[in-house]
Amino acid sequence: MICCVVELRTLTATFRNPEFQNFHKTLNLPPPTTLVGLAGAAMGMSPRAAQSFFEEGNWQVGIWGTSEGYAKDLWKYNNFEGGSIVLRQILYDNCFVAVFGCNDETKVHQLQEAFLRPHYALTLGSSDSLAKVVAVEIVEKTARNKDIAHCIMPGNILADVLENAFSGEDFTIYSTSEPVAYDLPVRFQYESDYGVRRVSRRKTVSFVGEPMQLNFPATGISYKDRFIPIFPLHDENRS
């Protein structure tokens, strides 16, 4: 597998947790569909075309990232019958490293060129959260590692670790907060290229913050002394 690694910086970013409605709580990292949309914008594709591009290539994705903190924004909307104010969390001063892996070198290099010369302005979350591409690199080797942090893992990682607790392998779970698992959309049914969309497939993923040691190896890539796990967009298998 060959991977396109994209390092990004943003002043602000927000990724609405679908479990919250009136309070727009943000996820700490861009979810899989946001990564697909980001790549689609770089390539000048519609949301539906970007989804098809990644499905045809059986891509794997990964994300690593940190933020300096978050703020709450009073976001007002008007439906022409009345108005309301919604609290929205916004991450600020962010560094993200996105990974897109595929066995088709042509497609990976196509994506690399797109991020070097994006067709549309790149954003992460909202239209005013502009993203700057810091670096784009090709990584041709995957790695296996048990130490992870600031990333997304496939499945419910806490349940996986506890299931393997008596294997004899060492493991650690950080005490500040456990990894949080969500069933997030990974595929939509579109009425048109830019039309109404409906969730047609979900995938369980875990958002890992502070460093933890797994009792089984994760597959990923190494980039600037960071290990970034990767996983299939549409396959529930861990590896």
Stockholm file with secondary structure:
# STOCKHOLM 1.0

chainA/1-239         MICCVVELRTLTATFRNPEFQNFHKTLNLPPPTTLVGLAGAAMGMSPRAAQSFFEEGNWQVGIWGTSEGYAKDLWKYNNFEGGSIVLRQILYDNCFVAVFGCNDETKVHQLQEAFLRPHYALTLGSSDSLAKVVAVEIVEKTARNKDIAHCIMPGNILADVLENAFSGEDFTIYSTSEPVAYDLPVRFQYESDYGVRRVSRRKTVSFVGEPMQLNFPATGISYKDRFIPIFPLHDENRS
#=GR chainA/1-239 SS CEEEEEEEEEEEECCBCTTCSSEECBCSSCCHHHHHHHHHHHHTCCHHHHHHHHHHTTCEEEEEEEEEEEEEEEEEEECSSCEEEEEEEEEEEEEEEEEEEESCHHHHHHHHHHHHSCSSCCBSSSTTCBEEEEEEEEECCCEEEEEECSEEEESCHHHHHHHTTTSSCCCBCCSSCCCEEEEEEEEEEESSTTSCEEEEEEEEEEEECSCEEEEEEEEEEEETTEEEECEESSCCCCC
#=GC SS_cons         CEEEEEEEEEEEECCBCTTCSSEECBCSSCCHHHHHHHHHHHHTCCHHHHHHHHHHTTCEEEEEEEEEEEEEEEEEEECSSCEEEEEEEEEEEEEEEEEEEESCHHHHHHHHHHHHSCSSCCBSSSTTCBEEEEEEEEECCCEEEEEECSEEEESCHHHHHHHTTTSSCCCBCCSSCCCEEEEEEEEEEESSTTSCEEEEEEEEEEEECSCEEEEEEEEEEEETTEEEECEESSCCCCC
//
